[in-house]
Amino acid sequence: MPKIPGVNHKSAVRALEKVGFRVIRQGKHIIMSDGSRILTIPRANPINAFTMGGIAKDAGLSVVQFRALL
């Protein structure tokens, strides 16, 4: 699993919004969707590197693509 260390949850949400994801609801986690995929992002600062790599993969992005969006 690729790692993306040191990402704030707000930065992750902004990056995912650039590729078409929208916030559905917020609580202890932020739920985002692009219509076909649903992502769950924890409210952590920073998000665990292993977890962030999995979120990027679930969004259909590579580590390089995700870092470019930050």
PQR file of N, CA, C, O and H, with PARSE charges and radii, in Angstrom:
ATOM      1  N   MET A   1       0.857  -1.187   0.000 -0.4000 1.5000
ATOM      2  CA  MET A   1       0.000   0.000   0.000 -0.0000 2.0000
ATOM      3  C   MET A   1       0.896   1.240   0.000  0.5500 1.7000
ATOM      4  O   MET A   1       1.797   1.345   0.832 -0.5500 1.4000
ATOM      5  N   PRO A   2       0.663   2.170  -0.910 -0.5600 1.5000
ATOM      6  CA  PRO A   2       1.469   3.396  -0.930  0.2800 2.0000
ATOM      7  C   PRO A   2       1.164   4.273   0.271  0.5500 1.7000
ATOM      8  O   PRO A   2       0.053   4.260   0.800 -0.5500 1.4000
ATOM      9  N   LYS A   3       2.160   5.032   0.693 -0.4000 1.5000
ATOM     10  CA  LYS A   3       1.995   5.898   1.855 -0.0000 2.0000
ATOM     11  C   LYS A   3       2.042   7.364   1.453  0.5500 1.7000
ATOM     12  O   LYS A   3       2.822   7.763   0.588 -0.5500 1.4000
ATOM     13  H   LYS A   3       3.063   5.043   0.263  0.4000 1.0000
ATOM     14  N   ILE A   4       1.194   8.157   2.095 -0.4000 1.5000
ATOM     15  CA  ILE A   4       1.188   9.600   1.885 -0.0000 2.0000
ATOM     16  C   ILE A   4       1.235  10.239   3.272  0.5500 1.7000
ATOM     17  O   ILE A   4       0.185  10.495   3.860 -0.5500 1.4000
ATOM     18  H   ILE A   4       0.560   7.833   2.798  0.4000 1.0000
ATOM     19  N   PRO A   5       2.430  10.502   3.807 -0.5600 1.5000
ATOM     20  CA  PRO A   5       2.539  10.984   5.179  0.2800 2.0000
ATOM     21  C   PRO A   5       2.210  12.461   5.356  0.5500 1.7000
ATOM     22  O   PRO A   5       2.360  13.262   4.434 -0.5500 1.4000
ATOM     23  N   GLY A   6       1.760  12.805   6.562 -0.4000 1.5000
ATOM     24  CA  GLY A   6       1.610  14.194   6.973 -0.0000 2.0000
ATOM     25  C   GLY A   6       0.536  14.999   6.283  0.5500 1.7000
ATOM     26  O   GLY A   6       0.750  16.173   5.978 -0.5500 1.4000
ATOM     27  H   GLY A   6       1.639  12.154   7.311  0.4000 1.0000
ATOM     28  N   VAL A   7      -0.636  14.393   6.022 -0.4000 1.5000
ATOM     29  CA  VAL A   7      -1.707  15.128   5.354 -0.0000 2.0000
ATOM     30  C   VAL A   7      -2.801  15.462   6.365  0.5500 1.7000
ATOM     31  O   VAL A   7      -3.313  14.583   7.059 -0.5500 1.4000
ATOM     32  H   VAL A   7      -0.810  13.440   6.270  0.4000 1.0000
ATOM     33  N   ASN A   8      -3.145  16.730   6.436 -0.4000 1.5000
ATOM     34  CA  ASN A   8      -4.230  17.209   7.282 -0.0000 2.0000
ATOM     35  C   ASN A   8      -5.553  16.798   6.637  0.5500 1.7000
ATOM     36  O   ASN A   8      -5.635  16.745   5.410 -0.5500 1.4000
ATOM     37  H   ASN A   8      -2.730  17.444   5.873  0.4000 1.0000
ATOM     38  N   HIS A   9      -6.593  16.506   7.424 -0.4000 1.5000
ATOM     39  CA  HIS A   9      -7.868  16.071   6.842 -0.0000 2.0000
ATOM     40  C   HIS A   9      -8.506  17.159   5.978  0.5500 1.7000
ATOM     41  O   HIS A   9      -9.185  16.838   5.003 -0.5500 1.4000
ATOM     42  H   HIS A   9      -6.527  16.549   8.421  0.4000 1.0000
ATOM     43  N   LYS A  10      -8.306  18.425   6.309 -0.4000 1.5000
ATOM     44  CA  LYS A  10      -8.872  19.507   5.500 -0.0000 2.0000
ATOM     45  C   LYS A  10      -8.196  19.572   4.137  0.5500 1.7000
ATOM     46  O   LYS A  10      -8.858  19.825   3.130 -0.5500 1.4000
ATOM     47  H   LYS A  10      -7.754  18.685   7.101  0.4000 1.0000
ATOM     48  N   SER A  11      -6.894  19.348   4.095 -0.4000 1.5000
ATOM     49  CA  SER A  11      -6.160  19.331   2.829 -0.0000 2.0000
ATOM     50  C   SER A  11      -6.611  18.161   1.960  0.5500 1.7000
ATOM     51  O   SER A  11      -6.744  18.293   0.743 -0.5500 1.4000
ATOM     52  H   SER A  11      -6.357  19.143   4.913  0.4000 1.0000
ATOM     53  N   ALA A  12      -6.842  17.026   2.593 -0.4000 1.5000
ATOM     54  CA  ALA A  12      -7.308  15.842   1.856 -0.0000 2.0000
ATOM     55  C   ALA A  12      -8.682  16.095   1.241  0.5500 1.7000
ATOM     56  O   ALA A  12      -8.927  15.712   0.097 -0.5500 1.4000
ATOM     57  H   ALA A  12      -6.734  16.918   3.581  0.4000 1.0000
ATOM     58  N   VAL A  13      -9.574  16.733   1.986 -0.4000 1.5000
ATOM     59  CA  VAL A  13     -10.915  17.040   1.473 -0.0000 2.0000
ATOM     60  C   VAL A  13     -10.822  17.994   0.294  0.5500 1.7000
ATOM     61  O   VAL A  13     -11.489  17.780  -0.719 -0.5500 1.4000
ATOM     62  H   VAL A  13      -9.375  17.044   2.915  0.4000 1.0000
ATOM     63  N   ARG A  14     -10.014  19.041   0.400 -0.4000 1.5000
ATOM     64  CA  ARG A  14      -9.849  19.998  -0.704 -0.0000 2.0000
ATOM     65  C   ARG A  14      -9.298  19.305  -1.953  0.5500 1.7000
ATOM     66  O   ARG A  14      -9.755  19.569  -3.065 -0.5500 1.4000
ATOM     67  H   ARG A  14      -9.472  19.215   1.222  0.4000 1.0000
ATOM     68  N   ALA A  15      -8.319  18.421  -1.768 -0.4000 1.5000
ATOM     69  CA  ALA A  15      -7.723  17.715  -2.902 -0.0000 2.0000
ATOM     70  C   ALA A  15      -8.751  16.815  -3.581  0.5500 1.7000
ATOM     71  O   ALA A  15      -8.803  16.751  -4.809 -0.5500 1.4000
ATOM     72  H   ALA A  15      -7.948  18.207  -0.864  0.4000 1.0000
ATOM     73  N   LEU A  16      -9.560  16.127  -2.799 -0.4000 1.5000
ATOM     74  CA  LEU A  16     -10.561  15.235  -3.378 -0.0000 2.0000
ATOM     75  C   LEU A  16     -11.690  16.009  -4.045  0.5500 1.7000
ATOM     76  O   LEU A  16     -12.288  15.526  -5.007 -0.5500 1.4000
ATOM     77  H   LEU A  16      -9.518  16.179  -1.802  0.4000 1.0000
ATOM     78  N   GLU A  17     -11.988  17.206  -3.542 -0.4000 1.5000
ATOM     79  CA  GLU A  17     -13.011  18.036  -4.181 -0.0000 2.0000
ATOM     80  C   GLU A  17     -12.566  18.470  -5.578  0.5500 1.7000
ATOM     81  O   GLU A  17     -13.404  18.688  -6.453 -0.5500 1.4000
ATOM     82  H   GLU A  17     -11.503  17.597  -2.760  0.4000 1.0000
ATOM     83  N   LYS A  18     -11.264  18.594  -5.792 -0.4000 1.5000
ATOM     84  CA  LYS A  18     -10.732  18.996  -7.101 -0.0000 2.0000
ATOM     85  C   LYS A  18     -11.000  17.936  -8.171  0.5500 1.7000
ATOM     86  O   LYS A  18     -11.069  18.260  -9.357 -0.5500 1.4000
ATOM     87  H   LYS A  18     -10.583  18.417  -5.081  0.4000 1.0000
ATOM     88  N   VAL A  19     -11.152  16.671  -7.761 -0.4000 1.5000
ATOM     89  CA  VAL A  19     -11.393  15.594  -8.731 -0.0000 2.0000
ATOM     90  C   VAL A  19     -12.853  15.151  -8.745  0.5500 1.7000
ATOM     91  O   VAL A  19     -13.179  14.103  -9.302 -0.5500 1.4000
ATOM     92  H   VAL A  19     -11.096  16.408  -6.797  0.4000 1.0000
ATOM     93  N   GLY A  20     -13.730  15.942  -8.135 -0.4000 1.5000
ATOM     94  CA  GLY A  20     -15.156  15.681  -8.270 -0.0000 2.0000
ATOM     95  C   GLY A  20     -15.868  15.084  -7.076  0.5500 1.7000
ATOM     96  O   GLY A  20     -17.069  14.829  -7.155 -0.5500 1.4000
ATOM     97  H   GLY A  20     -13.465  16.794  -7.683  0.4000 1.0000
ATOM     98  N   PHE A  21     -15.173  14.851  -5.972 -0.4000 1.5000
ATOM     99  CA  PHE A  21     -15.834  14.327  -4.776 -0.0000 2.0000
ATOM    100  C   PHE A  21     -16.505  15.467  -4.024  0.5500 1.7000
ATOM    101  O   PHE A  21     -15.997  16.588  -4.019 -0.5500 1.4000
ATOM    102  H   PHE A  21     -14.197  15.059  -5.908  0.4000 1.0000
ATOM    103  N   ARG A  22     -17.631  15.196  -3.394 -0.4000 1.5000
ATOM    104  CA  ARG A  22     -18.369  16.183  -2.612 -0.0000 2.0000
ATOM    105  C   ARG A  22     -18.660  15.618  -1.234  0.5500 1.7000
ATOM    106  O   ARG A  22     -18.869  14.415  -1.078 -0.5500 1.4000
ATOM    107  H   ARG A  22     -18.043  14.285  -3.398  0.4000 1.0000
ATOM    108  N   VAL A  23     -18.673  16.491  -0.235 -0.4000 1.5000
ATOM    109  CA  VAL A  23     -18.967  16.086   1.139 -0.0000 2.0000
ATOM    110  C   VAL A  23     -20.452  15.752   1.237  0.5500 1.7000
ATOM    111  O   VAL A  23     -21.308  16.555   0.864 -0.5500 1.4000
ATOM    112  H   VAL A  23     -18.504  17.469  -0.362  0.4000 1.0000
ATOM    113  N   ILE A  24     -20.744  14.556   1.743 -0.4000 1.5000
ATOM    114  CA  ILE A  24     -22.129  14.131   1.948 -0.0000 2.0000
ATOM    115  C   ILE A  24     -22.561  14.458   3.373  0.5500 1.7000
ATOM    116  O   ILE A  24     -23.623  15.038   3.596 -0.5500 1.4000
ATOM    117  H   ILE A  24     -20.049  13.904   2.046  0.4000 1.0000
ATOM    118  N   ARG A  25     -21.722  14.076   4.334 -0.4000 1.5000
ATOM    119  CA  ARG A  25     -22.019  14.404   5.725 -0.0000 2.0000
ATOM    120  C   ARG A  25     -20.723  14.430   6.524  0.5500 1.7000
ATOM    121  O   ARG A  25     -19.694  13.905   6.099 -0.5500 1.4000
ATOM    122  H   ARG A  25     -20.859  13.604   4.153  0.4000 1.0000
ATOM    123  N   GLN A  26     -20.805  15.062   7.699 -0.4000 1.5000
ATOM    124  CA  GLN A  26     -19.637  15.191   8.557 -0.0000 2.0000
ATOM    125  C   GLN A  26     -20.003  14.847   9.987  0.5500 1.7000
ATOM    126  O   GLN A  26     -21.120  15.106  10.433 -0.5500 1.4000
ATOM    127  H   GLN A  26     -21.641  15.489   8.044  0.4000 1.0000
ATOM    128  N   GLY A  27     -19.077  14.274  10.684 -0.4000 1.5000
ATOM    129  CA  GLY A  27     -19.200  13.942  12.089 -0.0000 2.0000
ATOM    130  C   GLY A  27     -17.785  13.694  12.575  0.5500 1.7000
ATOM    131  O   GLY A  27     -16.909  14.540  12.397 -0.5500 1.4000
ATOM    132  H   GLY A  27     -18.170  14.063  10.321  0.4000 1.0000
ATOM    133  N   LYS A  28     -17.553  12.533  13.191 -0.4000 1.5000
ATOM    134  CA  LYS A  28     -16.187  12.168  13.551 -0.0000 2.0000
ATOM    135  C   LYS A  28     -15.380  11.815  12.311  0.5500 1.7000
ATOM    136  O   LYS A  28     -14.150  11.863  12.327 -0.5500 1.4000
ATOM    137  H   LYS A  28     -18.265  11.846  13.335  0.4000 1.0000
ATOM    138  N   HIS A  29     -16.074  11.464  11.244 -0.4000 1.5000
ATOM    139  CA  HIS A  29     -15.460  11.204   9.946 -0.0000 2.0000
ATOM    140  C   HIS A  29     -16.177  12.050   8.905  0.5500 1.7000
ATOM    141  O   HIS A  29     -17.323  12.456   9.100 -0.5500 1.4000
ATOM    142  H   HIS A  29     -17.073  11.426  11.232  0.4000 1.0000
ATOM    143  N   ILE A  30     -15.488  12.311   7.795 -0.4000 1.5000
ATOM    144  CA  ILE A  30     -16.077  13.050   6.688 -0.0000 2.0000
ATOM    145  C   ILE A  30     -16.387  12.033   5.595  0.5500 1.7000
ATOM    146  O   ILE A  30     -15.503  11.295   5.162 -0.5500 1.4000
ATOM    147  H   ILE A  30     -14.558  11.981   7.636  0.4000 1.0000
ATOM    148  N   ILE A  31     -17.634  11.993   5.153 -0.4000 1.5000
ATOM    149  CA  ILE A  31     -18.060  11.071   4.118 -0.0000 2.0000
ATOM    150  C   ILE A  31     -18.162  11.851   2.814  0.5500 1.7000
ATOM    151  O   ILE A  31     -18.856  12.865   2.739 -0.5500 1.4000
ATOM    152  H   ILE A  31     -18.353  12.593   5.505  0.4000 1.0000
ATOM    153  N   MET A  32     -17.461  11.366   1.781 -0.4000 1.5000
ATOM    154  CA  MET A  32     -17.457  12.036   0.474 -0.0000 2.0000
ATOM    155  C   MET A  32     -17.862  11.035  -0.607  0.5500 1.7000
ATOM    156  O   MET A  32     -17.647   9.831  -0.469 -0.5500 1.4000
ATOM    157  H   MET A  32     -16.898  10.542   1.842  0.4000 1.0000
ATOM    158  N   SER A  33     -18.456  11.559  -1.691 -0.4000 1.5000
ATOM    159  CA  SER A  33     -18.853  10.707  -2.802 -0.0000 2.0000
ATOM    160  C   SER A  33     -18.700  11.469  -4.113  0.5500 1.7000
ATOM    161  O   SER A  33     -18.795  12.696  -4.159 -0.5500 1.4000
ATOM    162  H   SER A  33     -18.630  12.537  -1.803  0.4000 1.0000
ATOM    163  N   ASP A  34     -18.458  10.698  -5.184 -0.4000 1.5000
ATOM    164  CA  ASP A  34     -18.442  11.281  -6.530 -0.0000 2.0000
ATOM    165  C   ASP A  34     -19.596  10.746  -7.353  0.5500 1.7000
ATOM    166  O   ASP A  34     -19.626  10.939  -8.568 -0.5500 1.4000
ATOM    167  H   ASP A  34     -18.381   9.702  -5.147  0.4000 1.0000
ATOM    168  N   GLY A  35     -20.530  10.090  -6.725 -0.4000 1.5000
ATOM    169  CA  GLY A  35     -21.674   9.508  -7.409 -0.0000 2.0000
ATOM    170  C   GLY A  35     -21.567   8.003  -7.548  0.5500 1.7000
ATOM    171  O   GLY A  35     -22.582   7.307  -7.535 -0.5500 1.4000
ATOM    172  H   GLY A  35     -20.505   9.934  -5.738  0.4000 1.0000
ATOM    173  N   SER A  36     -20.352   7.492  -7.680 -0.4000 1.5000
ATOM    174  CA  SER A  36     -20.175   6.044  -7.798 -0.0000 2.0000
ATOM    175  C   SER A  36     -19.333   5.465  -6.657  0.5500 1.7000
ATOM    176  O   SER A  36     -19.475   4.288  -6.328 -0.5500 1.4000
ATOM    177  H   SER A  36     -19.528   8.058  -7.691  0.4000 1.0000
ATOM    178  N   ARG A  37     -18.477   6.259  -6.062 -0.4000 1.5000
ATOM    179  CA  ARG A  37     -17.612   5.799  -4.969 -0.0000 2.0000
ATOM    180  C   ARG A  37     -17.899   6.606  -3.716  0.5500 1.7000
ATOM    181  O   ARG A  37     -18.245   7.785  -3.787 -0.5500 1.4000
ATOM    182  H   ARG A  37     -18.362   7.216  -6.329  0.4000 1.0000
ATOM    183  N   ILE A  38     -17.751   5.960  -2.567 -0.4000 1.5000
ATOM    184  CA  ILE A  38     -17.926   6.633  -1.282 -0.0000 2.0000
ATOM    185  C   ILE A  38     -16.620   6.490  -0.511  0.5500 1.7000
ATOM    186  O   ILE A  38     -16.078   5.391  -0.392 -0.5500 1.4000
ATOM    187  H   ILE A  38     -17.470   5.002  -2.509  0.4000 1.0000
ATOM    188  N   LEU A  39     -16.117   7.610   0.015 -0.4000 1.5000
ATOM    189  CA  LEU A  39     -14.886   7.621   0.802 -0.0000 2.0000
ATOM    190  C   LEU A  39     -15.183   8.083   2.218  0.5500 1.7000
ATOM    191  O   LEU A  39     -16.027   8.952   2.434 -0.5500 1.4000
ATOM    192  H   LEU A  39     -16.558   8.503  -0.082  0.4000 1.0000
ATOM    193  N   THR A  40     -14.486   7.497   3.178 -0.4000 1.5000
ATOM    194  CA  THR A  40     -14.588   7.915   4.567 -0.0000 2.0000
ATOM    195  C   THR A  40     -13.234   8.443   4.986  0.5500 1.7000
ATOM    196  O   THR A  40     -12.234   7.727   4.928 -0.5500 1.4000
ATOM    197  H   THR A  40     -13.800   6.791   3.002  0.4000 1.0000
ATOM    198  N   ILE A  41     -13.200   9.712   5.414 -0.4000 1.5000
ATOM    199  CA  ILE A  41     -11.945  10.360   5.804 -0.0000 2.0000
ATOM    200  C   ILE A  41     -12.013  10.691   7.283  0.5500 1.7000
ATOM    201  O   ILE A  41     -12.918  11.409   7.708 -0.5500 1.4000
ATOM    202  H   ILE A  41     -14.012  10.294   5.461  0.4000 1.0000
ATOM    203  N   PRO A  42     -11.076  10.183   8.079 -0.5600 1.5000
ATOM    204  CA  PRO A  42     -11.092  10.495   9.513  0.2800 2.0000
ATOM    205  C   PRO A  42     -10.672  11.936   9.764  0.5500 1.7000
ATOM    206  O   PRO A  42      -9.867  12.497   9.021 -0.5500 1.4000
ATOM    207  N   ARG A  43     -11.225  12.527  10.818 -0.4000 1.5000
ATOM    208  CA  ARG A  43     -10.802  13.879  11.216 -0.0000 2.0000
ATOM    209  C   ARG A  43      -9.583  13.716  12.114  0.5500 1.7000
ATOM    210  O   ARG A  43      -9.704  13.641  13.337 -0.5500 1.4000
ATOM    211  H   ARG A  43     -11.879  12.071  11.422  0.4000 1.0000
ATOM    212  N   ALA A  44      -8.421  13.664  11.499 -0.4000 1.5000
ATOM    213  CA  ALA A  44      -7.178  13.503  12.245 -0.0000 2.0000
ATOM    214  C   ALA A  44      -6.146  14.439  11.642  0.5500 1.7000
ATOM    215  O   ALA A  44      -6.170  14.720  10.443 -0.5500 1.4000
ATOM    216  H   ALA A  44      -8.323  13.724  10.505  0.4000 1.0000
ATOM    217  N   ASN A  45      -5.252  14.913  12.472 -0.4000 1.5000
ATOM    218  CA  ASN A  45      -4.189  15.795  12.011 -0.0000 2.0000
ATOM    219  C   ASN A  45      -2.856  15.301  12.537  0.5500 1.7000
ATOM    220  O   ASN A  45      -2.592  15.455  13.730 -0.5500 1.4000
ATOM    221  H   ASN A  45      -5.233  14.685  13.445  0.4000 1.0000
ATOM    222  N   PRO A  46      -2.016  14.725  11.721 -0.5600 1.5000
ATOM    223  CA  PRO A  46      -2.269  14.336  10.340  0.2800 2.0000
ATOM    224  C   PRO A  46      -2.955  12.974  10.269  0.5500 1.7000
ATOM    225  O   PRO A  46      -2.994  12.228  11.248 -0.5500 1.4000
ATOM    226  N   ILE A  47      -3.493  12.669   9.096 -0.4000 1.5000
ATOM    227  CA  ILE A  47      -4.082  11.350   8.857 -0.0000 2.0000
ATOM    228  C   ILE A  47      -2.935  10.364   8.737  0.5500 1.7000
ATOM    229  O   ILE A  47      -1.910  10.672   8.128 -0.5500 1.4000
ATOM    230  H   ILE A  47      -3.461  13.275   8.301  0.4000 1.0000
ATOM    231  N   ASN A  48      -3.098   9.183   9.312 -0.4000 1.5000
ATOM    232  CA  ASN A  48      -2.100   8.123   9.241 -0.0000 2.0000
ATOM    233  C   ASN A  48      -1.710   7.885   7.781  0.5500 1.7000
ATOM    234  O   ASN A  48      -2.577   7.835   6.909 -0.5500 1.4000
ATOM    235  H   ASN A  48      -3.930   8.932   9.807  0.4000 1.0000
ATOM    236  N   ALA A  49      -0.415   7.739   7.512 -0.4000 1.5000
ATOM    237  CA  ALA A  49       0.092   7.609   6.144 -0.0000 2.0000
ATOM    238  C   ALA A  49      -0.493   6.397   5.429  0.5500 1.7000
ATOM    239  O   ALA A  49      -0.829   6.484   4.248 -0.5500 1.4000
ATOM    240  H   ALA A  49       0.289   7.780   8.221  0.4000 1.0000
ATOM    241  N   PHE A  50      -0.619   5.278   6.118 -0.4000 1.5000
ATOM    242  CA  PHE A  50      -1.169   4.063   5.530 -0.0000 2.0000
ATOM    243  C   PHE A  50      -2.643   4.269   5.179  0.5500 1.7000
ATOM    244  O   PHE A  50      -3.099   3.832   4.122 -0.5500 1.4000
ATOM    245  H   PHE A  50      -0.346   5.207   7.077  0.4000 1.0000
ATOM    246  N   THR A  51      -3.381   4.930   6.062 -0.4000 1.5000
ATOM    247  CA  THR A  51      -4.799   5.216   5.830 -0.0000 2.0000
ATOM    248  C   THR A  51      -4.968   6.150   4.638  0.5500 1.7000
ATOM    249  O   THR A  51      -5.841   5.926   3.799 -0.5500 1.4000
ATOM    250  H   THR A  51      -3.010   5.284   6.920  0.4000 1.0000
ATOM    251  N   MET A  52      -4.154   7.184   4.550 -0.4000 1.5000
ATOM    252  CA  MET A  52      -4.269   8.147   3.450 -0.0000 2.0000
ATOM    253  C   MET A  52      -3.955   7.484   2.120  0.5500 1.7000
ATOM    254  O   MET A  52      -4.589   7.796   1.111 -0.5500 1.4000
ATOM    255  H   MET A  52      -3.445   7.367   5.231  0.4000 1.0000
ATOM    256  N   GLY A  53      -2.995   6.579   2.100 -0.4000 1.5000
ATOM    257  CA  GLY A  53      -2.696   5.832   0.876 -0.0000 2.0000
ATOM    258  C   GLY A  53      -3.889   5.000   0.425  0.5500 1.7000
ATOM    259  O   GLY A  53      -4.174   4.910  -0.769 -0.5500 1.4000
ATOM    260  H   GLY A  53      -2.481   6.326   2.919  0.4000 1.0000
ATOM    261  N   GLY A  54      -4.579   4.397   1.374 -0.4000 1.5000
ATOM    262  CA  GLY A  54      -5.773   3.612   1.056 -0.0000 2.0000
ATOM    263  C   GLY A  54      -6.909   4.476   0.542  0.5500 1.7000
ATOM    264  O   GLY A  54      -7.632   4.076  -0.371 -0.5500 1.4000
ATOM    265  H   GLY A  54      -4.348   4.470   2.344  0.4000 1.0000
ATOM    266  N   ILE A  55      -7.073   5.660   1.122 -0.4000 1.5000
ATOM    267  CA  ILE A  55      -8.125   6.578   0.669 -0.0000 2.0000
ATOM    268  C   ILE A  55      -7.851   7.013  -0.764  0.5500 1.7000
ATOM    269  O   ILE A  55      -8.766   7.044  -1.586 -0.5500 1.4000
ATOM    270  H   ILE A  55      -6.486   5.985   1.863  0.4000 1.0000
ATOM    271  N   ALA A  56      -6.605   7.348  -1.072 -0.4000 1.5000
ATOM    272  CA  ALA A  56      -6.244   7.762  -2.437 -0.0000 2.0000
ATOM    273  C   ALA A  56      -6.501   6.627  -3.424  0.5500 1.7000
ATOM    274  O   ALA A  56      -7.004   6.855  -4.525 -0.5500 1.4000
ATOM    275  H   ALA A  56      -5.861   7.322  -0.405  0.4000 1.0000
ATOM    276  N   LYS A  57      -6.156   5.411  -3.027 -0.4000 1.5000
ATOM    277  CA  LYS A  57      -6.376   4.247  -3.888 -0.0000 2.0000
ATOM    278  C   LYS A  57      -7.875   4.034  -4.115  0.5500 1.7000
ATOM    279  O   LYS A  57      -8.298   3.776  -5.242 -0.5500 1.4000
ATOM    280  H   LYS A  57      -5.748   5.226  -2.133  0.4000 1.0000
ATOM    281  N   ASP A  58      -8.674   4.139  -3.061 -0.4000 1.5000
ATOM    282  CA  ASP A  58     -10.128   3.978  -3.179 -0.0000 2.0000
ATOM    283  C   ASP A  58     -10.747   5.055  -4.062  0.5500 1.7000
ATOM    284  O   ASP A  58     -11.775   4.824  -4.698 -0.5500 1.4000
ATOM    285  H   ASP A  58      -8.331   4.348  -2.146  0.4000 1.0000
ATOM    286  N   ALA A  59     -10.122   6.238  -4.102 -0.4000 1.5000
ATOM    287  CA  ALA A  59     -10.615   7.331  -4.936 -0.0000 2.0000
ATOM    288  C   ALA A  59     -10.204   7.151  -6.394  0.5500 1.7000
ATOM    289  O   ALA A  59     -10.636   7.913  -7.259 -0.5500 1.4000
ATOM    290  H   ALA A  59      -9.287   6.427  -3.585  0.4000 1.0000
ATOM    291  N   GLY A  60      -9.369   6.144  -6.670 -0.4000 1.5000
ATOM    292  CA  GLY A  60      -8.930   5.903  -8.043 -0.0000 2.0000
ATOM    293  C   GLY A  60      -7.727   6.734  -8.433  0.5500 1.7000
ATOM    294  O   GLY A  60      -7.476   6.949  -9.619 -0.5500 1.4000
ATOM    295  H   GLY A  60      -9.018   5.526  -5.967  0.4000 1.0000
ATOM    296  N   LEU A  61      -6.973   7.207  -7.439 -0.4000 1.5000
ATOM    297  CA  LEU A  61      -5.807   8.045  -7.694 -0.0000 2.0000
ATOM    298  C   LEU A  61      -4.533   7.319  -7.285  0.5500 1.7000
ATOM    299  O   LEU A  61      -4.549   6.501  -6.366 -0.5500 1.4000
ATOM    300  H   LEU A  61      -7.177   7.033  -6.476  0.4000 1.0000
ATOM    301  N   SER A  62      -3.436   7.613  -7.962 -0.4000 1.5000
ATOM    302  CA  SER A  62      -2.134   7.113  -7.537 -0.0000 2.0000
ATOM    303  C   SER A  62      -1.566   8.088  -6.505  0.5500 1.7000
ATOM    304  O   SER A  62      -2.096   9.185  -6.328 -0.5500 1.4000
ATOM    305  H   SER A  62      -3.423   8.278  -8.709  0.4000 1.0000
ATOM    306  N   VAL A  63      -0.511   7.696  -5.840 -0.4000 1.5000
ATOM    307  CA  VAL A  63       0.140   8.567  -4.857 -0.0000 2.0000
ATOM    308  C   VAL A  63       0.622   9.846  -5.527  0.5500 1.7000
ATOM    309  O   VAL A  63       0.472  10.934  -4.973 -0.5500 1.4000
ATOM    310  H   VAL A  63      -0.081   6.805  -5.984  0.4000 1.0000
ATOM    311  N   VAL A  64       1.196   9.720  -6.709 -0.4000 1.5000
ATOM    312  CA  VAL A  64       1.716  10.882  -7.445 -0.0000 2.0000
ATOM    313  C   VAL A  64       0.576  11.831  -7.814  0.5500 1.7000
ATOM    314  O   VAL A  64       0.709  13.046  -7.666 -0.5500 1.4000
ATOM    315  H   VAL A  64       1.318   8.836  -7.159  0.4000 1.0000
ATOM    316  N   GLN A  65      -0.540  11.285  -8.291 -0.4000 1.5000
ATOM    317  CA  GLN A  65      -1.689  12.119  -8.654 -0.0000 2.0000
ATOM    318  C   GLN A  65      -2.245  12.838  -7.430  0.5500 1.7000
ATOM    319  O   GLN A  65      -2.580  14.020  -7.497 -0.5500 1.4000
ATOM    320  H   GLN A  65      -0.649  10.298  -8.411  0.4000 1.0000
ATOM    321  N   PHE A  66      -2.343  12.115  -6.303 -0.4000 1.5000
ATOM    322  CA  PHE A  66      -2.897  12.729  -5.091 -0.0000 2.0000
ATOM    323  C   PHE A  66      -2.002  13.854  -4.570  0.5500 1.7000
ATOM    324  O   PHE A  66      -2.487  14.914  -4.175 -0.5500 1.4000
ATOM    325  H   PHE A  66      -2.071  11.155  -6.248  0.4000 1.0000
ATOM    326  N   ARG A  67      -0.687  13.609  -4.573 -0.4000 1.5000
ATOM    327  CA  ARG A  67       0.245  14.642  -4.109 -0.0000 2.0000
ATOM    328  C   ARG A  67       0.179  15.888  -4.986  0.5500 1.7000
ATOM    329  O   ARG A  67       0.331  17.005  -4.491 -0.5500 1.4000
ATOM    330  H   ARG A  67      -0.292  12.748  -4.894  0.4000 1.0000
ATOM    331  N   ALA A  68      -0.047  15.703  -6.280 -0.4000 1.5000
ATOM    332  CA  ALA A  68      -0.149  16.838  -7.199 -0.0000 2.0000
ATOM    333  C   ALA A  68      -1.386  17.696  -6.857  0.5500 1.7000
ATOM    334  O   ALA A  68      -1.382  18.907  -7.077 -0.5500 1.4000
ATOM    335  H   ALA A  68      -0.170  14.796  -6.682  0.4000 1.0000
ATOM    336  N   LEU A  69      -2.432  17.066  -6.323 -0.4000 1.5000
ATOM    337  CA  LEU A  69      -3.656  17.791  -5.966 -0.0000 2.0000
ATOM    338  C   LEU A  69      -3.507  18.588  -4.677  0.5500 1.7000
ATOM    339  O   LEU A  69      -4.238  19.552  -4.451 -0.5500 1.4000
ATOM    340  H   LEU A  69      -2.436  16.082  -6.144  0.4000 1.0000
ATOM    341  N   LEU A  70      -2.555  18.184  -3.827 -0.4000 1.5000
ATOM    342  CA  LEU A  70      -2.347  18.891  -2.566 -0.0000 2.0000
ATOM    343  C   LEU A  70      -1.728  20.240  -2.864  0.5500 1.7000
ATOM    344  O   LEU A  70      -1.463  21.014  -1.944 -0.5500 1.4000
ATOM    345  H   LEU A  70      -1.961  17.401  -4.011  0.4000 1.0000
TER
END
